[in-house]
Amino acid sequence: MRQGFTTGSCAAAAAKASAYMLFTGTKKKHICIATPEGRSFEAELLNVTINKESASCAVRKDGGDDPDVTTGALIFAKVSFISAEDTGMFSGNEIIIDGGEGVGRVTMPGLDQPIGNAAINSVPRRMIEQSVSEVKELFDYSGALSVIISVPGGEEIAKKTFNQRLGIEGGISILGTSGIVEPMSEKAITDTIRLELRQKHTLGFDMIAVTPGNYGADFIKDTYGFNLDNAVKCSNYIGDTIDMAAEEGYKSMLLCGHIGKLIKVSGGIMNTHSKVADCRMELMSVSAMEAGIDRDTVLRILDCVSTDAALDIIQEAGQIKHFMNRVMYRIEKHLYARAAGRLKLECMVFSNVFGLLGQTAGASELLDNIMHDIKNKQVNYE
């Protein structure tokens, strides 16, 4: 699959080109930078403008074959002369990097940048500074320069990202650690999960609710009247999220999810994506046999295409309670093994049709404690 380049790479390329055009007064069509991974990025320059005090241009984000919402966005950099007399805040040779239109601003602690800063992460900032410094050295310029990164339409794009939940307002983030976008990168997803965990821990929480997706938050709201929209969403990465929660210092974690996902955990499967493992009916059949359900009914369960259909059959047999006791026993055993004593793990399993199906012994108490903790800290999860 085709790789792409990060918003950080685009910003650094645009900044380098704008600095070059500021000093030469002539337009460029392309610019080349080195990414942190060591790969060269040759970018086409768009929307070039030059005057005596500043120059700006844009690079179009190309995420390769990764379904990145920022693909196609124009990443602008405007580079301007600035003197120490203008600000009195620096020695006169810095490169001052900030965000403009469509670049988010940090409003909560625990992120890569402090509150108030533009959401331009550390590695892109270093890339921008290094790229512009190369141009300064080329033209033997020792004065200060201002670099403003902007993304027209970035505020709208950001609505499709995690930024609002993370406390980044007004636009997208300028991101990237390698400078390269790997198609369908699992690391990008787990990095986002870790970031959410770290941020909430920084806010003072040592108990966390985790759900694979929106269904879990909706279930808690509908059943218990409490809004957990900002619970950490772990997608399919249940095992990785347990590891990261322990590493970030959490004492307790409540996993709440649909049986379609969590039945896989009863078999020790900690990445629940169907491409990794899809043995839902087999695992339901195992717990059904352990609950004493007859052979013919178990064979019917094996032929089902959904967990809700299988639950209908188990309900007909009058064995939902016994069945779920076995499922929860198996889930708890595997969660306990994965946690390995690093944190306390509880679990709630539900279905859209049947509601709460089963829970571990301490799940309700942990949910109450999480609700109480949130209210005490006056964090708005609405």
Contacts in CASP RR format, 6 or more apart in sequence:
PFRMAT RR
TARGET T0000
AUTHOR 0000-0000-0000
METHOD contacts of the structure
MODEL  1
MRQGFTTGSCAAAAAKASAYMLFTGTKKKHICIATPEGRSFEAELLNVTI
NKESASCAVRKDGGDDPDVTTGALIFAKVSFISAEDTGMFSGNEIIIDGG
EGVGRVTMPGLDQPIGNAAINSVPRRMIEQSVSEVKELFDYSGALSVIIS
VPGGEEIAKKTFNQRLGIEGGISILGTSGIVEPMSEKAITDTIRLELRQK
HTLGFDMIAVTPGNYGADFIKDTYGFNLDNAVKCSNYIGDTIDMAAEEGY
KSMLLCGHIGKLIKVSGGIMNTHSKVADCRMELMSVSAMEAGIDRDTVLR
ILDCVSTDAALDIIQEAGQIKHFMNRVMYRIEKHLYARAAGRLKLECMVF
SNVFGLLGQTAGASELLDNIMHDIKNKQVNYE
1 64 0 8 1.000
1 65 0 8 1.000
1 183 0 8 1.000
1 184 0 8 1.000
2 64 0 8 1.000
2 65 0 8 1.000
2 183 0 8 1.000
3 63 0 8 1.000
3 64 0 8 1.000
3 65 0 8 1.000
3 180 0 8 1.000
3 181 0 8 1.000
3 182 0 8 1.000
3 183 0 8 1.000
4 62 0 8 1.000
4 63 0 8 1.000
4 64 0 8 1.000
4 66 0 8 1.000
4 180 0 8 1.000
4 181 0 8 1.000
4 183 0 8 1.000
5 35 0 8 1.000
5 41 0 8 1.000
5 43 0 8 1.000
5 61 0 8 1.000
5 62 0 8 1.000
5 63 0 8 1.000
5 179 0 8 1.000
5 180 0 8 1.000
5 181 0 8 1.000
6 124 0 8 1.000
6 175 0 8 1.000
6 176 0 8 1.000
6 178 0 8 1.000
6 179 0 8 1.000
6 180 0 8 1.000
6 181 0 8 1.000
7 61 0 8 1.000
7 70 0 8 1.000
7 73 0 8 1.000
7 75 0 8 1.000
7 124 0 8 1.000
7 151 0 8 1.000
7 172 0 8 1.000
7 173 0 8 1.000
7 174 0 8 1.000
7 175 0 8 1.000
7 176 0 8 1.000
8 75 0 8 1.000
8 120 0 8 1.000
8 121 0 8 1.000
8 123 0 8 1.000
8 124 0 8 1.000
8 127 0 8 1.000
8 128 0 8 1.000
8 174 0 8 1.000
8 175 0 8 1.000
8 176 0 8 1.000
8 179 0 8 1.000
9 33 0 8 1.000
9 35 0 8 1.000
9 41 0 8 1.000
9 43 0 8 1.000
9 124 0 8 1.000
9 127 0 8 1.000
9 176 0 8 1.000
9 179 0 8 1.000
9 180 0 8 1.000
10 43 0 8 1.000
10 59 0 8 1.000
10 60 0 8 1.000
10 61 0 8 1.000
10 75 0 8 1.000
11 59 0 8 1.000
11 75 0 8 1.000
11 77 0 8 1.000
11 120 0 8 1.000
11 124 0 8 1.000
11 127 0 8 1.000
11 128 0 8 1.000
11 149 0 8 1.000
11 174 0 8 1.000
12 33 0 8 1.000
12 124 0 8 1.000
12 127 0 8 1.000
12 128 0 8 1.000
12 130 0 8 1.000
12 131 0 8 1.000
13 31 0 8 1.000
13 32 0 8 1.000
13 33 0 8 1.000
13 41 0 8 1.000
13 43 0 8 1.000
13 59 0 8 1.000
13 131 0 8 1.000
14 31 0 8 1.000
14 43 0 8 1.000
14 45 0 8 1.000
14 56 0 8 1.000
14 57 0 8 1.000
14 58 0 8 1.000
14 59 0 8 1.000
14 75 0 8 1.000
14 76 0 8 1.000
14 77 0 8 1.000
14 149 0 8 1.000
15 77 0 8 1.000
15 79 0 8 1.000
15 128 0 8 1.000
15 131 0 8 1.000
15 132 0 8 1.000
15 147 0 8 1.000
15 149 0 8 1.000
16 31 0 8 1.000
16 33 0 8 1.000
16 131 0 8 1.000
16 132 0 8 1.000
16 134 0 8 1.000
16 135 0 8 1.000
17 28 0 8 1.000
17 31 0 8 1.000
17 43 0 8 1.000
17 45 0 8 1.000
17 57 0 8 1.000
17 59 0 8 1.000
17 77 0 8 1.000
18 54 0 8 1.000
18 55 0 8 1.000
18 56 0 8 1.000
18 57 0 8 1.000
18 77 0 8 1.000
18 78 0 8 1.000
18 79 0 8 1.000
18 147 0 8 1.000
19 55 0 8 1.000
19 79 0 8 1.000
19 131 0 8 1.000
19 132 0 8 1.000
19 135 0 8 1.000
19 136 0 8 1.000
19 145 0 8 1.000
19 147 0 8 1.000
20 28 0 8 1.000
20 31 0 8 1.000
20 135 0 8 1.000
20 138 0 8 1.000
21 27 0 8 1.000
21 28 0 8 1.000
21 48 0 8 1.000
21 50 0 8 1.000
21 55 0 8 1.000
21 57 0 8 1.000
22 50 0 8 1.000
22 54 0 8 1.000
22 55 0 8 1.000
22 79 0 8 1.000
22 80 0 8 1.000
22 81 0 8 1.000
22 145 0 8 1.000
23 135 0 8 1.000
23 138 0 8 1.000
23 139 0 8 1.000
23 141 0 8 1.000
25 50 0 8 1.000
25 55 0 8 1.000
26 50 0 8 1.000
27 45 0 8 1.000
27 48 0 8 1.000
27 50 0 8 1.000
28 45 0 8 1.000
28 48 0 8 1.000
28 57 0 8 1.000
29 44 0 8 1.000
29 45 0 8 1.000
30 42 0 8 1.000
30 43 0 8 1.000
30 44 0 8 1.000
30 45 0 8 1.000
31 42 0 8 1.000
31 43 0 8 1.000
31 45 0 8 1.000
32 40 0 8 1.000
32 41 0 8 1.000
32 42 0 8 1.000
32 43 0 8 1.000
33 40 0 8 1.000
33 41 0 8 1.000
33 43 0 8 1.000
33 127 0 8 1.000
33 131 0 8 1.000
34 40 0 8 1.000
34 41 0 8 1.000
35 41 0 8 1.000
35 127 0 8 1.000
35 178 0 8 1.000
35 179 0 8 1.000
35 180 0 8 1.000
36 123 0 8 1.000
36 127 0 8 1.000
36 177 0 8 1.000
36 178 0 8 1.000
36 179 0 8 1.000
37 178 0 8 1.000
37 179 0 8 1.000
37 180 0 8 1.000
39 179 0 8 1.000
39 180 0 8 1.000
41 179 0 8 1.000
43 59 0 8 1.000
44 59 0 8 1.000
44 60 0 8 1.000
45 57 0 8 1.000
45 58 0 8 1.000
45 59 0 8 1.000
46 57 0 8 1.000
46 58 0 8 1.000
46 59 0 8 1.000
46 60 0 8 1.000
46 74 0 8 1.000
47 56 0 8 1.000
47 57 0 8 1.000
47 58 0 8 1.000
47 74 0 8 1.000
47 76 0 8 1.000
48 55 0 8 1.000
48 56 0 8 1.000
48 57 0 8 1.000
49 55 0 8 1.000
49 56 0 8 1.000
49 57 0 8 1.000
53 80 0 8 1.000
53 81 0 8 1.000
54 78 0 8 1.000
54 79 0 8 1.000
54 80 0 8 1.000
54 81 0 8 1.000
55 78 0 8 1.000
55 79 0 8 1.000
56 76 0 8 1.000
56 77 0 8 1.000
56 78 0 8 1.000
56 79 0 8 1.000
57 76 0 8 1.000
57 77 0 8 1.000
58 74 0 8 1.000
58 75 0 8 1.000
58 76 0 8 1.000
58 77 0 8 1.000
59 74 0 8 1.000
59 75 0 8 1.000
60 72 0 8 1.000
60 73 0 8 1.000
60 74 0 8 1.000
60 75 0 8 1.000
61 68 0 8 1.000
61 70 0 8 1.000
61 71 0 8 1.000
61 72 0 8 1.000
61 73 0 8 1.000
61 74 0 8 1.000
61 75 0 8 1.000
62 71 0 8 1.000
62 72 0 8 1.000
63 70 0 8 1.000
63 71 0 8 1.000
63 181 0 8 1.000
64 71 0 8 1.000
64 181 0 8 1.000
64 183 0 8 1.000
65 183 0 8 1.000
65 184 0 8 1.000
66 181 0 8 1.000
66 182 0 8 1.000
66 183 0 8 1.000
66 184 0 8 1.000
66 185 0 8 1.000
67 184 0 8 1.000
68 181 0 8 1.000
69 157 0 8 1.000
69 160 0 8 1.000
69 161 0 8 1.000
70 151 0 8 1.000
70 157 0 8 1.000
70 172 0 8 1.000
73 151 0 8 1.000
73 152 0 8 1.000
73 153 0 8 1.000
73 154 0 8 1.000
73 157 0 8 1.000
73 172 0 8 1.000
74 151 0 8 1.000
74 152 0 8 1.000
75 149 0 8 1.000
75 151 0 8 1.000
75 174 0 8 1.000
76 149 0 8 1.000
76 150 0 8 1.000
76 151 0 8 1.000
76 152 0 8 1.000
77 128 0 8 1.000
77 147 0 8 1.000
77 148 0 8 1.000
77 149 0 8 1.000
77 150 0 8 1.000
78 146 0 8 1.000
78 147 0 8 1.000
78 148 0 8 1.000
78 150 0 8 1.000
79 132 0 8 1.000
79 145 0 8 1.000
79 146 0 8 1.000
79 147 0 8 1.000
80 145 0 8 1.000
80 146 0 8 1.000
80 148 0 8 1.000
81 143 0 8 1.000
81 144 0 8 1.000
81 145 0 8 1.000
81 146 0 8 1.000
82 96 0 8 1.000
82 144 0 8 1.000
82 145 0 8 1.000
82 146 0 8 1.000
83 92 0 8 1.000
83 143 0 8 1.000
83 144 0 8 1.000
84 90 0 8 1.000
84 91 0 8 1.000
84 92 0 8 1.000
84 144 0 8 1.000
90 96 0 8 1.000
90 144 0 8 1.000
92 142 0 8 1.000
92 143 0 8 1.000
92 144 0 8 1.000
93 142 0 8 1.000
93 143 0 8 1.000
93 144 0 8 1.000
94 144 0 8 1.000
94 145 0 8 1.000
95 128 0 8 1.000
95 129 0 8 1.000
95 132 0 8 1.000
95 133 0 8 1.000
95 136 0 8 1.000
95 144 0 8 1.000
95 145 0 8 1.000
95 147 0 8 1.000
96 144 0 8 1.000
96 145 0 8 1.000
96 146 0 8 1.000
96 147 0 8 1.000
97 118 0 8 1.000
97 120 0 8 1.000
97 125 0 8 1.000
97 128 0 8 1.000
97 129 0 8 1.000
97 147 0 8 1.000
97 149 0 8 1.000
98 118 0 8 1.000
98 120 0 8 1.000
98 146 0 8 1.000
98 147 0 8 1.000
98 148 0 8 1.000
98 149 0 8 1.000
99 105 0 8 1.000
99 118 0 8 1.000
99 120 0 8 1.000
99 148 0 8 1.000
99 149 0 8 1.000
99 150 0 8 1.000
100 118 0 8 1.000
100 148 0 8 1.000
100 149 0 8 1.000
100 150 0 8 1.000
101 150 0 8 1.000
101 151 0 8 1.000
101 152 0 8 1.000
101 153 0 8 1.000
101 154 0 8 1.000
102 150 0 8 1.000
102 151 0 8 1.000
102 152 0 8 1.000
102 153 0 8 1.000
102 154 0 8 1.000
102 155 0 8 1.000
102 158 0 8 1.000
102 170 0 8 1.000
102 171 0 8 1.000
102 172 0 8 1.000
103 118 0 8 1.000
103 119 0 8 1.000
103 120 0 8 1.000
103 149 0 8 1.000
103 150 0 8 1.000
103 151 0 8 1.000
103 154 0 8 1.000
103 170 0 8 1.000
103 171 0 8 1.000
103 172 0 8 1.000
103 173 0 8 1.000
103 174 0 8 1.000
104 118 0 8 1.000
104 119 0 8 1.000
104 155 0 8 1.000
104 158 0 8 1.000
104 163 0 8 1.000
104 168 0 8 1.000
104 169 0 8 1.000
104 170 0 8 1.000
104 171 0 8 1.000
104 172 0 8 1.000
104 173 0 8 1.000
105 116 0 8 1.000
105 117 0 8 1.000
105 118 0 8 1.000
105 119 0 8 1.000
105 168 0 8 1.000
105 169 0 8 1.000
105 170 0 8 1.000
105 171 0 8 1.000
106 113 0 8 1.000
106 114 0 8 1.000
106 115 0 8 1.000
106 116 0 8 1.000
106 117 0 8 1.000
106 118 0 8 1.000
106 119 0 8 1.000
106 167 0 8 1.000
106 168 0 8 1.000
107 115 0 8 1.000
107 116 0 8 1.000
107 167 0 8 1.000
107 168 0 8 1.000
107 169 0 8 1.000
108 115 0 8 1.000
108 166 0 8 1.000
108 167 0 8 1.000
108 199 0 8 1.000
108 203 0 8 1.000
109 115 0 8 1.000
109 199 0 8 1.000
109 202 0 8 1.000
109 203 0 8 1.000
110 198 0 8 1.000
110 199 0 8 1.000
110 202 0 8 1.000
110 203 0 8 1.000
111 119 0 8 1.000
111 166 0 8 1.000
111 167 0 8 1.000
111 168 0 8 1.000
111 195 0 8 1.000
111 199 0 8 1.000
112 121 0 8 1.000
112 122 0 8 1.000
113 119 0 8 1.000
113 120 0 8 1.000
113 121 0 8 1.000
113 122 0 8 1.000
118 149 0 8 1.000
118 174 0 8 1.000
119 163 0 8 1.000
119 168 0 8 1.000
119 171 0 8 1.000
119 172 0 8 1.000
119 173 0 8 1.000
119 174 0 8 1.000
120 128 0 8 1.000
120 149 0 8 1.000
120 173 0 8 1.000
120 174 0 8 1.000
121 173 0 8 1.000
121 174 0 8 1.000
121 175 0 8 1.000
121 176 0 8 1.000
123 176 0 8 1.000
123 177 0 8 1.000
123 179 0 8 1.000
124 174 0 8 1.000
124 175 0 8 1.000
124 176 0 8 1.000
127 179 0 8 1.000
128 147 0 8 1.000
128 149 0 8 1.000
132 145 0 8 1.000
132 147 0 8 1.000
136 142 0 8 1.000
136 143 0 8 1.000
136 145 0 8 1.000
149 174 0 8 1.000
151 157 0 8 1.000
151 171 0 8 1.000
151 172 0 8 1.000
154 170 0 8 1.000
154 171 0 8 1.000
154 172 0 8 1.000
155 170 0 8 1.000
155 171 0 8 1.000
157 171 0 8 1.000
157 172 0 8 1.000
158 164 0 8 1.000
158 168 0 8 1.000
158 170 0 8 1.000
158 171 0 8 1.000
158 172 0 8 1.000
161 172 0 8 1.000
161 173 0 8 1.000
162 192 0 8 1.000
162 196 0 8 1.000
163 169 0 8 1.000
163 170 0 8 1.000
163 171 0 8 1.000
163 172 0 8 1.000
163 173 0 8 1.000
165 196 0 8 1.000
165 230 0 8 1.000
166 195 0 8 1.000
166 196 0 8 1.000
166 199 0 8 1.000
182 188 0 8 1.000
186 237 0 8 1.000
189 235 0 8 1.000
189 237 0 8 1.000
190 237 0 8 1.000
190 240 0 8 1.000
190 244 0 8 1.000
193 232 0 8 1.000
193 233 0 8 1.000
193 234 0 8 1.000
193 235 0 8 1.000
193 237 0 8 1.000
193 240 0 8 1.000
193 241 0 8 1.000
193 244 0 8 1.000
194 244 0 8 1.000
194 248 0 8 1.000
196 232 0 8 1.000
196 233 0 8 1.000
197 208 0 8 1.000
197 232 0 8 1.000
197 241 0 8 1.000
197 244 0 8 1.000
197 245 0 8 1.000
197 248 0 8 1.000
197 250 0 8 1.000
198 248 0 8 1.000
200 208 0 8 1.000
200 232 0 8 1.000
201 208 0 8 1.000
201 248 0 8 1.000
201 249 0 8 1.000
201 250 0 8 1.000
203 377 0 8 1.000
203 379 0 8 1.000
204 377 0 8 1.000
205 250 0 8 1.000
205 373 0 8 1.000
205 374 0 8 1.000
205 377 0 8 1.000
206 249 0 8 1.000
206 250 0 8 1.000
206 251 0 8 1.000
206 252 0 8 1.000
207 250 0 8 1.000
207 251 0 8 1.000
207 252 0 8 1.000
207 253 0 8 1.000
207 254 0 8 1.000
207 366 0 8 1.000
207 369 0 8 1.000
207 370 0 8 1.000
207 373 0 8 1.000
208 231 0 8 1.000
208 232 0 8 1.000
208 245 0 8 1.000
208 250 0 8 1.000
208 252 0 8 1.000
208 253 0 8 1.000
208 254 0 8 1.000
208 370 0 8 1.000
209 220 0 8 1.000
209 228 0 8 1.000
209 231 0 8 1.000
209 232 0 8 1.000
209 253 0 8 1.000
209 254 0 8 1.000
209 256 0 8 1.000
209 367 0 8 1.000
209 370 0 8 1.000
210 231 0 8 1.000
210 232 0 8 1.000
210 233 0 8 1.000
210 234 0 8 1.000
210 241 0 8 1.000
210 245 0 8 1.000
210 253 0 8 1.000
210 254 0 8 1.000
210 255 0 8 1.000
210 256 0 8 1.000
211 217 0 8 1.000
211 220 0 8 1.000
211 228 0 8 1.000
211 231 0 8 1.000
211 232 0 8 1.000
211 233 0 8 1.000
211 234 0 8 1.000
211 255 0 8 1.000
211 256 0 8 1.000
211 257 0 8 1.000
212 233 0 8 1.000
212 234 0 8 1.000
212 235 0 8 1.000
212 236 0 8 1.000
212 238 0 8 1.000
212 257 0 8 1.000
212 258 0 8 1.000
212 261 0 8 1.000
212 262 0 8 1.000
212 272 0 8 1.000
213 233 0 8 1.000
213 234 0 8 1.000
213 235 0 8 1.000
213 257 0 8 1.000
214 233 0 8 1.000
215 257 0 8 1.000
215 258 0 8 1.000
215 350 0 8 1.000
215 352 0 8 1.000
216 228 0 8 1.000
216 231 0 8 1.000
216 256 0 8 1.000
216 257 0 8 1.000
216 258 0 8 1.000
216 350 0 8 1.000
217 227 0 8 1.000
217 228 0 8 1.000
217 229 0 8 1.000
217 231 0 8 1.000
217 233 0 8 1.000
219 256 0 8 1.000
219 257 0 8 1.000
219 258 0 8 1.000
219 348 0 8 1.000
219 350 0 8 1.000
219 355 0 8 1.000
219 356 0 8 1.000
220 226 0 8 1.000
220 227 0 8 1.000
220 228 0 8 1.000
220 231 0 8 1.000
220 256 0 8 1.000
220 367 0 8 1.000
221 227 0 8 1.000
221 228 0 8 1.000
221 229 0 8 1.000
223 350 0 8 1.000
223 355 0 8 1.000
223 356 0 8 1.000
224 367 0 8 1.000
224 371 0 8 1.000
226 367 0 8 1.000
226 371 0 8 1.000
227 381 0 8 1.000
227 382 0 8 1.000
228 381 0 8 1.000
229 381 0 8 1.000
229 382 0 8 1.000
230 381 0 8 1.000
231 256 0 8 1.000
231 381 0 8 1.000
232 241 0 8 1.000
234 240 0 8 1.000
234 241 0 8 1.000
236 261 0 8 1.000
236 271 0 8 1.000
236 272 0 8 1.000
236 273 0 8 1.000
236 276 0 8 1.000
237 270 0 8 1.000
237 271 0 8 1.000
238 255 0 8 1.000
238 261 0 8 1.000
238 265 0 8 1.000
238 270 0 8 1.000
238 271 0 8 1.000
238 272 0 8 1.000
239 270 0 8 1.000
239 271 0 8 1.000
239 338 0 8 1.000
240 270 0 8 1.000
240 271 0 8 1.000
242 253 0 8 1.000
242 270 0 8 1.000
242 335 0 8 1.000
242 338 0 8 1.000
242 339 0 8 1.000
242 343 0 8 1.000
242 345 0 8 1.000
243 338 0 8 1.000
245 253 0 8 1.000
245 343 0 8 1.000
246 339 0 8 1.000
246 342 0 8 1.000
246 343 0 8 1.000
249 343 0 8 1.000
250 343 0 8 1.000
251 343 0 8 1.000
251 344 0 8 1.000
252 343 0 8 1.000
252 344 0 8 1.000
252 345 0 8 1.000
252 346 0 8 1.000
252 366 0 8 1.000
252 369 0 8 1.000
253 343 0 8 1.000
253 344 0 8 1.000
253 345 0 8 1.000
253 346 0 8 1.000
254 346 0 8 1.000
254 347 0 8 1.000
254 348 0 8 1.000
254 363 0 8 1.000
254 366 0 8 1.000
254 367 0 8 1.000
254 370 0 8 1.000
255 262 0 8 1.000
255 335 0 8 1.000
255 345 0 8 1.000
255 346 0 8 1.000
255 347 0 8 1.000
255 348 0 8 1.000
256 347 0 8 1.000
256 348 0 8 1.000
256 350 0 8 1.000
257 348 0 8 1.000
257 349 0 8 1.000
257 350 0 8 1.000
258 307 0 8 1.000
258 349 0 8 1.000
258 350 0 8 1.000
258 351 0 8 1.000
258 352 0 8 1.000
259 307 0 8 1.000
259 311 0 8 1.000
259 327 0 8 1.000
259 349 0 8 1.000
259 350 0 8 1.000
259 351 0 8 1.000
259 357 0 8 1.000
260 280 0 8 1.000
260 306 0 8 1.000
260 307 0 8 1.000
261 272 0 8 1.000
262 272 0 8 1.000
262 331 0 8 1.000
262 347 0 8 1.000
262 349 0 8 1.000
263 280 0 8 1.000
263 283 0 8 1.000
263 284 0 8 1.000
263 307 0 8 1.000
263 327 0 8 1.000
263 349 0 8 1.000
264 272 0 8 1.000
264 277 0 8 1.000
264 279 0 8 1.000
264 280 0 8 1.000
264 283 0 8 1.000
265 272 0 8 1.000
265 331 0 8 1.000
265 334 0 8 1.000
265 335 0 8 1.000
265 347 0 8 1.000
266 283 0 8 1.000
266 286 0 8 1.000
266 287 0 8 1.000
266 327 0 8 1.000
266 330 0 8 1.000
266 331 0 8 1.000
266 334 0 8 1.000
267 279 0 8 1.000
267 283 0 8 1.000
267 330 0 8 1.000
267 334 0 8 1.000
268 334 0 8 1.000
269 276 0 8 1.000
269 277 0 8 1.000
269 279 0 8 1.000
270 334 0 8 1.000
270 338 0 8 1.000
271 277 0 8 1.000
280 307 0 8 1.000
280 310 0 8 1.000
281 301 0 8 1.000
281 302 0 8 1.000
281 303 0 8 1.000
281 304 0 8 1.000
281 310 0 8 1.000
282 302 0 8 1.000
284 301 0 8 1.000
284 304 0 8 1.000
284 307 0 8 1.000
284 310 0 8 1.000
284 314 0 8 1.000
284 323 0 8 1.000
284 327 0 8 1.000
285 298 0 8 1.000
285 301 0 8 1.000
285 302 0 8 1.000
287 323 0 8 1.000
287 326 0 8 1.000
287 327 0 8 1.000
287 330 0 8 1.000
288 297 0 8 1.000
288 298 0 8 1.000
288 301 0 8 1.000
288 314 0 8 1.000
288 319 0 8 1.000
288 323 0 8 1.000
289 298 0 8 1.000
290 326 0 8 1.000
291 319 0 8 1.000
291 322 0 8 1.000
291 323 0 8 1.000
291 325 0 8 1.000
291 326 0 8 1.000
292 319 0 8 1.000
292 322 0 8 1.000
293 301 0 8 1.000
293 314 0 8 1.000
293 317 0 8 1.000
293 319 0 8 1.000
293 323 0 8 1.000
294 317 0 8 1.000
297 313 0 8 1.000
297 314 0 8 1.000
297 316 0 8 1.000
297 317 0 8 1.000
300 313 0 8 1.000
301 310 0 8 1.000
301 313 0 8 1.000
301 314 0 8 1.000
304 310 0 8 1.000
304 313 0 8 1.000
307 351 0 8 1.000
308 351 0 8 1.000
308 352 0 8 1.000
308 353 0 8 1.000
308 354 0 8 1.000
311 320 0 8 1.000
311 351 0 8 1.000
311 353 0 8 1.000
311 354 0 8 1.000
311 357 0 8 1.000
314 320 0 8 1.000
314 323 0 8 1.000
315 354 0 8 1.000
320 354 0 8 1.000
320 357 0 8 1.000
324 349 0 8 1.000
324 357 0 8 1.000
324 358 0 8 1.000
327 349 0 8 1.000
327 357 0 8 1.000
327 358 0 8 1.000
328 347 0 8 1.000
328 349 0 8 1.000
328 358 0 8 1.000
328 359 0 8 1.000
328 360 0 8 1.000
331 347 0 8 1.000
331 349 0 8 1.000
331 360 0 8 1.000
332 347 0 8 1.000
332 360 0 8 1.000
335 345 0 8 1.000
335 347 0 8 1.000
336 345 0 8 1.000
338 345 0 8 1.000
339 345 0 8 1.000
344 366 0 8 1.000
345 360 0 8 1.000
346 359 0 8 1.000
346 360 0 8 1.000
346 361 0 8 1.000
346 362 0 8 1.000
346 363 0 8 1.000
346 366 0 8 1.000
347 359 0 8 1.000
347 360 0 8 1.000
347 363 0 8 1.000
348 356 0 8 1.000
348 358 0 8 1.000
348 359 0 8 1.000
348 360 0 8 1.000
348 363 0 8 1.000
348 367 0 8 1.000
349 356 0 8 1.000
349 357 0 8 1.000
349 358 0 8 1.000
349 359 0 8 1.000
350 356 0 8 1.000
350 357 0 8 1.000
350 358 0 8 1.000
351 357 0 8 1.000
374 381 0 8 1.000
END
